[in-house]
Amino acid sequence: MDDLSTATHARESGAHGGADQGSADRGPEDGTVRQTLSPSRASDFMTCPLLYRFRVIDKLPEPPSIATARGTLVHAVLERLFDRPAADRTPQTARALVQPEWERLAAEEPGLATLFPAEAERSVWMSEACAMLDSYFTLEDPTRLEPADRELYVETVLESGLRLRGYIDRLDVASSGDVRIVDYKTGTAPREEYEARALFQMKFYALVLWRARGRVPKLLQLMYLGNREIMRYAPDESDLRATERKVEALWRAIERAQVSGDWRPRPGKICDWCAHKAICPAFGGTPPPLRRETDSSGLAPIPALTSGSALTSSD
């Protein structure tokens, strides 16, 4: 599992007042119920409907792990790097940011202190984070960049009333107005047969920007620090219309699961990293009783996640 995918799950769960991207959101103008979805929540459902239920409906806590903490730390350092003047955006500066950013994160989430019972373990982990940052500098030169936005919150409401939202790691805007969406990943680039799934998150963001701003992003760029590779994709309107149809179909499937209560597990490799494996019926576990409150639409609403640590909860 990619470290930053999990970190993105955490970041987006606390978006804007703690409303999760699978929550019911009542529109102020017409009083209609508008459901909300993020790329992380969409990915959860595609990966395993039961994982979606655990994270969004049951709101089960997920303790921080070494992998999620590393992803969040690397992500934070890369964000802070662009606070510095262009000439100071060097590997040495990035490494110097690691310790203070770690201290900030640890202060915000005291449970992180339990990840490293021995100082030697933490030193090794910090070295691994520094290696990830060194990889970044082999992929692009930040002294030549001035991002338009970092950690950009975006949202739009589709004609159906479905609200899409999420956080974009970095947005670059050229003098021509062309937009590039950039996402950092601390894992390795996927094999060719899994590239479409990896690009789904980026197309989701591109769809939101297109609907919100009226212009198709010029380029989608995934930067894999684990093996120093970049995946680039140039979308067009047909791509984004297809993504919109996929997202709408996905939400209809989520609504059906809400009504039926059928959140069946989908076992796979990701199960080895799942924080809820012990209560998954695919592995002999028993999930908590399913909450069945209903709202005026007749559907069982997806409760909003409460605000929490960016390390412990999604997009």
FENNORVEN-V208282 format. One line per field, one symbol per residue. ss: DSSP state (H for helix, E for strand, - for the rest). phi: phi as a letter, one per 40 degrees, with the letter a starting at -180 (. if undefined). psi: psi as a letter, one per 40 degrees, with the letter a starting at -180 (. if undefined). A space follows every 50 residues. Layout:
ss = ???
phi = ???
psi = ???
//
This chain:
ss = --HHHHHHHHHHH-HHHH-----EEE------EEEEE-HHHHHHHHH-HH HHHHHHH--------HHHHHHHHHHHHHHHH----HHH--HHHHHHHHHH HHHHHHHH-HHHHHH---HHHHHHHHHHHHHHHHHHHHH--HHH----EE EEEEEEE-----EEEEEEEEEEE-----EEEEEEE------HHHHHHHHH HHHHHHHHHHHHH-----EEEEEE----EEEEE---HHHHHHHHHHHHHH HHHHHHHHHH--------HHHHH---HHH-HHH----------------- ---------------
phi = .cdcccccdccccccfggcccbccbccccbgccbcbabcccccdcccadc cdcdccccfccbccbdccccccccdcccccdcccddcccbdccccccccc ccccccccbdcccccbcbdccccccccccccccdcdcccabccbbbdcab fccbaabcdcgccbaibbdabbbcccgcbbcbbcbccbcccdcbcccccd dccdccccccccbgbcdcabbbbcccbfbbbbabcbccdccccccccccc ccccccccccgcbccbdaccdcbccbdcbcccbgcbccdccbcbbccgcc cccccccaccbbb.c
psi = hhdddddddddddehgeehiffihhhhddeeihhihiidddddddddhdd ddddddddfhihiiiddddddddddddddddeeiiddegiddddddeddd ddddddddgdeddedgdiddddddddddddddddddeediheeeigidii fhhiiihideehhhiahhdihhhideeihhhhhhheaihiideedddded ddddddddddddeehhidihhhhhddefihhihhiadddddddddddddd ddddddddddeggiigiadeddeheeddehdefeihiiihhfiiaeeeih ihihiiiaieee.a.
//
